Amino acid sequence: MAAPSSPMLNILHINSYAQAGGAEQVACDLLNNLWVSSKLLVKSHASADSRIQAIPAHVSSRVYDFLDRVVRKLGFNNQFKILFSLAEQGNFTYSRLQQTQAYQQADLIHLHNLHGNYFDLSALAQIAREKPVVWTLHDMWPMTGGEFYTYGNLNYQQGIGKTPIRYLAPLQDPLLDLRQQHLERKKKLYRQLAHRLTFVPVSYWLEEAFKQAYVFDPSLQVRTIYNGVDTAVFYNQQLRTWPKPRLLFFNASGESKASHLFRVILLRSRQVLSCTWLGSRWSTPAWFFIGLSSAGGKHFVTCTTR
């Protein structure tokens, strides 16, 4: 399909990285939309694609590099800003964005993952005063004090910033825990920007979680849009002839949201499954297939139907 001849909408995507996980894949896929002109600004540039650029550096990064070396010498295995819960402050995001032609020409700003020690939450208000903003929710970070997933903990619904999940990225076990302050800041910010900011969860589960969150304001605009699927790759070859449903389970590398859910599913399914996972076996009847990719390579759990 040919692109339209009339002037196209200029979309600026902002994400932590160009290559890493699902959010990065979605942001890069959207660059290929022929009906709009898209650019992607990221924390650090690691792509030959001219449409992807790094947000210009700020002189403060030299100061933070020095402080990082200091805290490492003191025995802390963390960056200074993350150690003191300052990852979403002092990045000078707005002034750095203003330096780019991509931001100046943008008709709309499409945000993705803002966690990653590169984006000031306060910049949201400055950006939204100038341009409409869409924020795709790829995880739970926008509704928590700093966790990207709460592993079933519901403190984020009750206005409690802290949870036991403080050791995983992006928190990484900070010395100074300011999650309560971050939660309150998000709530206040969302209320202020309700008519200039549209949230787009990628699943109805995430939409429901957001609407139940303490930070949610009823005046916020929320529209769920699933991640796109390439039907040239994923299609029915009329091979689905098994009598019972099967679940194909993909997991990101490392300890993650999906790895937790996978373990829960396995533990609860031992009564009905017969699985083989890297030499660990269960002997009860099976009725679906699970595939798992985890740290250190691709591992698969296979379950056969009765």
The 8 nearest C-alpha neighbors of each residue, nearest first, counted from 0:
[[1, 2, 33, 3, 34, 32, 4, 31],
 [2, 0, 3, 33, 34, 4, 32, 35],
 [1, 3, 33, 34, 4, 0, 35, 32],
 [4, 2, 5, 34, 1, 7, 6, 33],
 [3, 5, 2, 6, 7, 1, 34, 33],
 [4, 6, 3, 7, 2, 8, 34, 35],
 [7, 5, 4, 8, 3, 35, 9, 36],
 [8, 6, 35, 36, 5, 9, 34, 3],
 [7, 9, 35, 36, 106, 10, 6, 34],
 [8, 10, 36, 105, 106, 37, 35, 7],
 [11, 9, 37, 107, 105, 108, 36, 106],
 [10, 12, 108, 38, 105, 37, 39, 109],
 [13, 11, 39, 109, 110, 38, 108, 40],
 [14, 12, 40, 110, 39, 41, 111, 109],
 [15, 13, 111, 41, 112, 16, 113, 110],
 [14, 16, 42, 41, 112, 115, 113, 114],
 [17, 15, 41, 18, 14, 42, 23, 43],
 [18, 16, 23, 41, 19, 45, 27, 46],
 [17, 19, 23, 16, 20, 24, 45, 46],
 [20, 18, 23, 16, 17, 21, 24, 22],
 [21, 19, 23, 22, 24, 18, 251, 25],
 [20, 22, 24, 23, 25, 19, 137, 26],
 [23, 21, 25, 24, 20, 137, 26, 111],
 [24, 22, 26, 17, 21, 18, 25, 20],
 [23, 25, 21, 27, 22, 26, 28, 20],
 [24, 26, 28, 22, 23, 27, 21, 29],
 [27, 25, 23, 29, 28, 24, 22, 30],
 [26, 28, 24, 30, 29, 25, 23, 17],
 [29, 27, 25, 30, 26, 31, 24, 32],
 [28, 30, 31, 26, 27, 32, 25, 37],
 [29, 31, 37, 27, 28, 32, 38, 26],
 [32, 30, 29, 28, 33, 27, 37, 35],
 [31, 33, 29, 34, 30, 35, 28, 36],
 [34, 32, 2, 35, 31, 36, 1, 3],
 [33, 35, 2, 32, 3, 7, 36, 8],
 [36, 34, 8, 7, 33, 32, 9, 37],
 [35, 37, 9, 8, 10, 7, 34, 38],
 [38, 36, 10, 30, 11, 9, 35, 39],
 [37, 39, 50, 11, 51, 12, 10, 101],
 [38, 40, 12, 51, 13, 11, 50, 52],
 [41, 39, 13, 52, 53, 54, 51, 12],
 [42, 40, 53, 15, 14, 16, 43, 54],
 [41, 43, 15, 53, 54, 16, 117, 44],
 [44, 42, 53, 41, 16, 45, 54, 15],
 [43, 45, 53, 52, 46, 41, 42, 51],
 [44, 46, 43, 17, 47, 18, 16, 53],
 [47, 45, 48, 44, 51, 17, 49, 52],
 [46, 48, 49, 45, 51, 50, 44, 52],
 [47, 49, 46, 50, 51, 52, 45, 44],
 [48, 50, 51, 47, 52, 46, 38, 39],
 [51, 49, 38, 48, 39, 52, 37, 30],
 [52, 50, 39, 49, 48, 40, 38, 46],
 [53, 51, 40, 44, 39, 41, 54, 50],
 [52, 54, 44, 41, 43, 40, 42, 55],
 [53, 55, 40, 41, 42, 56, 52, 95],
 [56, 54, 95, 53, 57, 98, 96, 99],
 [55, 57, 54, 58, 60, 95, 53, 59],
 [58, 56, 59, 60, 55, 95, 91, 90],
 [57, 59, 60, 61, 56, 62, 63, 91],
 [60, 58, 62, 57, 61, 63, 90, 89],
 [59, 61, 63, 58, 62, 57, 64, 56],
 [62, 60, 64, 59, 63, 58, 65, 57],
 [61, 63, 59, 65, 60, 64, 66, 58],
 [62, 64, 66, 60, 65, 61, 67, 59],
 [65, 63, 67, 61, 62, 66, 60, 68],
 [64, 66, 62, 68, 63, 67, 61, 69],
 [65, 67, 69, 63, 68, 64, 79, 70],
 [68, 66, 79, 64, 78, 65, 70, 69],
 [69, 67, 71, 65, 66, 70, 72, 64],
 [68, 70, 66, 72, 67, 71, 65, 73],
 [71, 69, 73, 72, 67, 75, 68, 66],
 [72, 70, 75, 74, 68, 73, 69, 76],
 [71, 73, 69, 74, 70, 68, 75, 67],
 [72, 74, 70, 71, 75, 69, 68, 76],
 [73, 75, 71, 72, 76, 70, 69, 77],
 [76, 74, 71, 70, 77, 73, 72, 78],
 [75, 77, 71, 74, 78, 70, 82, 73],
 [78, 76, 75, 82, 79, 81, 71, 70],
 [77, 79, 67, 81, 80, 82, 76, 70],
 [78, 80, 67, 82, 81, 66, 70, 83],
 [81, 79, 85, 86, 83, 82, 78, 84],
 [82, 80, 84, 86, 83, 78, 79, 85],
 [81, 83, 173, 79, 174, 80, 84, 78],
 [82, 84, 175, 80, 81, 85, 174, 173],
 [85, 83, 81, 82, 86, 177, 80, 175],
 [86, 84, 80, 88, 87, 83, 81, 89],
 [85, 87, 116, 80, 81, 88, 84, 117],
 [88, 86, 119, 118, 85, 120, 116, 117],
 [89, 87, 119, 85, 86, 90, 120, 118],
 [88, 90, 91, 119, 87, 85, 86, 92],
 [89, 91, 92, 88, 119, 117, 118, 87],
 [92, 90, 89, 93, 94, 95, 119, 57],
 [93, 91, 95, 90, 94, 118, 119, 96],
 [92, 94, 96, 122, 95, 91, 97, 125],
 [93, 95, 97, 96, 92, 91, 98, 122],
 [96, 94, 92, 98, 93, 97, 55, 91],
 [97, 95, 93, 98, 94, 99, 102, 92],
 [96, 98, 94, 95, 99, 102, 93, 103],
 [99, 97, 96, 95, 94, 100, 55, 102],
 [100, 98, 101, 97, 102, 96, 103, 95],
 [99, 101, 103, 102, 104, 98, 97, 105],
 [100, 102, 99, 104, 103, 105, 11, 38],
 [103, 101, 105, 100, 104, 99, 96, 97],
 [102, 104, 100, 101, 105, 97, 99, 98],
 [105, 103, 101, 102, 100, 106, 9, 11],
 [106, 104, 9, 102, 107, 10, 103, 11],
 [105, 107, 9, 10, 8, 104, 130, 108],
 [106, 108, 10, 131, 105, 130, 132, 11],
 [107, 109, 132, 11, 10, 12, 133, 110],
 [110, 108, 12, 133, 134, 11, 132, 13],
 [111, 109, 134, 13, 12, 133, 135, 108],
 [110, 112, 14, 135, 134, 13, 113, 22],
 [113, 111, 14, 114, 15, 110, 22, 137],
 [114, 112, 118, 15, 14, 111, 115, 110],
 [115, 113, 112, 116, 169, 118, 15, 117],
 [114, 116, 117, 15, 169, 113, 86, 118],
 [117, 115, 86, 87, 114, 118, 81, 80],
 [116, 118, 115, 90, 42, 87, 86, 119],
 [119, 117, 87, 92, 113, 90, 116, 120],
 [120, 118, 87, 88, 121, 122, 92, 90],
 [119, 121, 122, 123, 87, 118, 88, 185],
 [120, 122, 119, 123, 124, 125, 88, 188],
 [123, 121, 125, 120, 119, 93, 124, 126],
 [124, 122, 126, 121, 125, 120, 127, 119],
 [123, 125, 127, 122, 126, 121, 128, 192],
 [126, 124, 122, 128, 123, 127, 93, 129],
 [125, 127, 123, 128, 129, 124, 122, 130],
 [128, 126, 124, 130, 129, 125, 131, 195],
 [129, 127, 125, 126, 130, 124, 195, 131],
 [130, 128, 127, 126, 125, 131, 124, 132],
 [129, 131, 127, 107, 128, 126, 132, 106],
 [132, 130, 107, 195, 127, 108, 196, 133],
 [131, 133, 108, 196, 109, 107, 127, 130],
 [134, 132, 109, 197, 196, 198, 110, 108],
 [135, 133, 110, 198, 109, 111, 199, 197],
 [134, 136, 199, 111, 200, 198, 110, 137],
 [135, 137, 200, 138, 199, 134, 201, 111],
 [136, 138, 22, 135, 201, 200, 112, 111],
 [137, 139, 136, 147, 140, 148, 205, 141],
 [140, 138, 147, 148, 142, 141, 143, 146],
 [139, 141, 147, 143, 146, 142, 145, 138],
 [142, 140, 139, 143, 136, 185, 138, 145],
 [143, 141, 140, 139, 214, 212, 209, 155],
 [144, 142, 140, 145, 155, 146, 141, 182],
 [143, 145, 178, 182, 160, 181, 179, 146],
 [144, 146, 143, 140, 178, 170, 147, 169],
 [147, 145, 148, 140, 143, 144, 149, 170],
 [146, 148, 140, 139, 138, 145, 149, 169],
 [149, 147, 146, 139, 150, 256, 138, 140],
 [148, 150, 152, 151, 146, 164, 147, 153],
 [151, 149, 152, 148, 259, 256, 164, 260],
 [150, 152, 149, 153, 148, 154, 260, 259],
 [151, 153, 149, 150, 154, 162, 155, 163],
 [154, 152, 155, 156, 151, 157, 149, 162],
 [153, 155, 159, 157, 156, 152, 158, 162],
 [154, 156, 153, 143, 157, 158, 159, 212],
 [157, 155, 212, 213, 154, 153, 158, 211],
 [158, 156, 154, 159, 155, 213, 153, 212],
 [157, 159, 213, 155, 156, 160, 154, 182],
 [160, 158, 154, 157, 161, 155, 179, 156],
 [159, 161, 179, 144, 178, 182, 158, 155],
 [160, 162, 159, 178, 179, 144, 163, 154],
 [161, 163, 164, 154, 160, 165, 152, 149],
 [162, 164, 165, 161, 166, 152, 149, 150],
 [165, 163, 162, 166, 149, 167, 146, 150],
 [166, 164, 172, 170, 167, 163, 171, 162],
 [165, 167, 172, 171, 164, 170, 168, 173],
 [168, 166, 171, 165, 170, 169, 164, 172],
 [169, 167, 170, 171, 166, 146, 147, 165],
 [168, 170, 171, 167, 115, 114, 146, 145],
 [171, 169, 168, 172, 165, 167, 145, 173],
 [172, 170, 166, 168, 167, 169, 173, 165],
 [171, 173, 166, 165, 170, 174, 167, 82],
 [174, 172, 82, 175, 176, 171, 83, 81],
 [173, 175, 82, 83, 176, 172, 84, 81],
 [176, 174, 83, 173, 84, 177, 82, 172],
 [175, 177, 178, 173, 84, 174, 83, 179],
 [178, 176, 180, 179, 84, 175, 181, 144],
 [177, 179, 144, 160, 181, 180, 176, 161],
 [180, 178, 160, 182, 181, 177, 144, 183],
 [179, 181, 183, 177, 178, 182, 184, 160],
 [180, 182, 178, 184, 144, 179, 183, 185],
 [183, 181, 144, 179, 185, 184, 180, 160],
 [182, 184, 186, 180, 185, 181, 187, 179],
 [183, 185, 181, 187, 182, 186, 188, 180],
 [186, 184, 188, 182, 183, 187, 189, 181],
 [187, 185, 214, 183, 189, 184, 188, 190],
 [186, 188, 184, 190, 185, 189, 183, 191],
 [189, 187, 185, 191, 190, 186, 184, 192],
 [190, 188, 192, 186, 191, 187, 193, 185],
 [189, 191, 187, 193, 188, 192, 216, 186],
 [190, 192, 188, 189, 193, 187, 124, 194],
 [193, 191, 189, 195, 190, 194, 196, 188],
 [192, 194, 219, 190, 196, 195, 189, 191],
 [193, 195, 192, 196, 219, 220, 218, 197],
 [196, 194, 192, 131, 193, 127, 132, 197],
 [195, 197, 132, 193, 192, 194, 133, 131],
 [198, 196, 133, 220, 221, 134, 132, 199],
 [199, 197, 221, 134, 135, 133, 220, 200],
 [198, 200, 135, 222, 223, 136, 221, 134],
 [201, 199, 136, 223, 206, 202, 205, 135],
 [200, 202, 225, 224, 223, 226, 136, 137],
 [203, 201, 205, 204, 200, 225, 223, 206],
 [202, 204, 206, 205, 207, 223, 201, 200],
 [205, 203, 207, 202, 206, 208, 200, 201],
 [204, 206, 208, 202, 203, 207, 200, 209],
 [207, 205, 203, 209, 200, 204, 208, 210],
 [206, 208, 210, 204, 209, 205, 203, 211],
 [207, 209, 205, 211, 206, 210, 212, 204],
 [210, 208, 212, 206, 211, 207, 205, 142],
 [209, 211, 207, 212, 208, 215, 206, 216],
 [212, 210, 208, 209, 156, 207, 213, 215],
 [213, 211, 156, 209, 214, 215, 210, 155],
 [212, 214, 156, 158, 215, 157, 155, 211],
 [215, 213, 186, 212, 142, 185, 216, 182],
 [216, 214, 212, 213, 210, 209, 217, 186],
 [215, 217, 218, 219, 190, 214, 189, 193],
 [218, 216, 219, 215, 210, 220, 193, 190],
 [217, 219, 216, 193, 220, 194, 190, 215],
 [220, 218, 193, 217, 216, 221, 194, 197],
 [219, 221, 197, 198, 218, 193, 222, 196],
 [222, 220, 198, 199, 197, 219, 223, 200],
 [223, 221, 199, 198, 224, 200, 220, 197],
 [222, 224, 200, 199, 201, 202, 203, 225],
 [225, 223, 201, 199, 200, 222, 226, 202],
 [224, 226, 201, 202, 227, 223, 200, 203],
 [227, 225, 201, 224, 228, 25, 202, 21],
 [226, 228, 225, 229, 25, 224, 28, 230],
 [229, 227, 230, 226, 233, 232, 231, 225],
 [228, 230, 231, 232, 233, 227, 234, 226],
 [229, 231, 233, 232, 234, 228, 227, 235],
 [230, 232, 229, 233, 234, 228, 235, 236],
 [233, 231, 230, 229, 234, 228, 235, 236],
 [234, 232, 230, 231, 229, 235, 228, 236],
 [235, 233, 230, 232, 236, 231, 229, 237],
 [234, 236, 237, 238, 233, 239, 230, 232],
 [235, 237, 238, 234, 239, 233, 240, 232],
 [238, 236, 235, 239, 240, 234, 241, 233],
 [237, 239, 236, 240, 235, 241, 234, 242],
 [240, 238, 237, 241, 235, 236, 242, 244],
 [239, 241, 238, 242, 237, 243, 244, 236],
 [240, 242, 243, 239, 244, 304, 238, 245],
 [243, 241, 240, 244, 304, 239, 286, 305],
 [242, 244, 241, 286, 245, 304, 287, 240],
 [245, 243, 287, 246, 242, 286, 241, 288],
 [287, 246, 244, 288, 247, 243, 286, 289],
 [245, 247, 288, 289, 287, 248, 244, 290],
 [248, 246, 289, 290, 288, 245, 249, 287],
 [247, 249, 290, 289, 291, 246, 250, 261],
 [250, 248, 291, 290, 292, 247, 251, 257],
 [251, 249, 292, 257, 291, 258, 293, 252],
 [250, 252, 293, 292, 253, 255, 249, 257],
 [253, 251, 293, 294, 250, 292, 254, 255],
 [252, 254, 294, 293, 255, 251, 258, 295],
 [255, 253, 258, 252, 256, 294, 259, 293],
 [254, 256, 258, 257, 253, 259, 251, 252],
 [255, 257, 259, 258, 148, 260, 254, 150],
 [256, 258, 260, 259, 250, 255, 261, 251],
 [257, 259, 261, 255, 260, 256, 254, 250],
 [260, 258, 262, 257, 261, 256, 263, 255],
 [261, 259, 263, 257, 262, 258, 264, 256],
 [260, 262, 258, 264, 259, 263, 257, 265],
 [263, 261, 265, 259, 264, 260, 266, 258],
 [264, 262, 260, 266, 261, 265, 267, 259],
 [265, 263, 261, 267, 262, 266, 268, 260],
 [266, 264, 268, 262, 263, 267, 269, 261],
 [265, 267, 263, 268, 264, 269, 262, 270],
 [266, 268, 264, 265, 269, 263, 270, 262],
 [269, 267, 265, 270, 271, 266, 272, 264],
 [268, 270, 272, 271, 266, 267, 265, 281],
 [269, 271, 268, 272, 283, 267, 284, 266],
 [270, 272, 284, 268, 269, 285, 283, 273],
 [285, 273, 271, 284, 269, 283, 268, 274],
 [272, 274, 285, 283, 282, 281, 284, 302],
 [275, 273, 302, 281, 280, 301, 272, 300],
 [274, 276, 280, 300, 279, 301, 278, 277],
 [275, 277, 300, 279, 278, 299, 274, 280],
 [278, 276, 279, 275, 298, 299, 300, 280],
 [277, 279, 276, 280, 275, 274, 300, 281],
 [280, 278, 276, 277, 275, 281, 274, 300],
 [281, 279, 275, 274, 278, 276, 282, 273],
 [280, 282, 273, 274, 283, 269, 275, 272],
 [281, 283, 273, 280, 284, 274, 272, 269],
 [282, 284, 273, 272, 271, 281, 270, 285],
 [285, 283, 272, 273, 271, 305, 282, 286],
 [272, 286, 284, 273, 304, 271, 303, 302],
 [285, 287, 304, 303, 243, 305, 272, 245],
 [245, 288, 286, 302, 246, 244, 304, 285],
 [287, 289, 302, 245, 246, 301, 247, 303],
 [288, 290, 247, 248, 300, 246, 301, 302],
 [291, 289, 299, 248, 300, 247, 249, 301],
 [292, 290, 299, 249, 298, 250, 248, 300],
 [291, 293, 297, 298, 250, 249, 251, 252],
 [292, 294, 252, 253, 297, 296, 251, 250],
 [295, 293, 253, 252, 296, 292, 297, 254],
 [294, 296, 293, 297, 252, 253, 298, 292],
 [297, 295, 294, 293, 298, 292, 252, 253],
 [296, 298, 292, 293, 299, 291, 295, 294],
 [299, 297, 292, 291, 293, 296, 300, 277],
 [300, 298, 290, 291, 301, 276, 292, 297],
 [299, 301, 276, 290, 289, 275, 291, 274],
 [302, 300, 288, 289, 274, 275, 299, 290],
 [303, 301, 288, 274, 287, 285, 273, 289],
 [304, 302, 285, 286, 287, 288, 305, 301],
 [303, 305, 286, 285, 287, 302, 243, 241],
 [304, 285, 286, 303, 284, 243, 242, 287]]
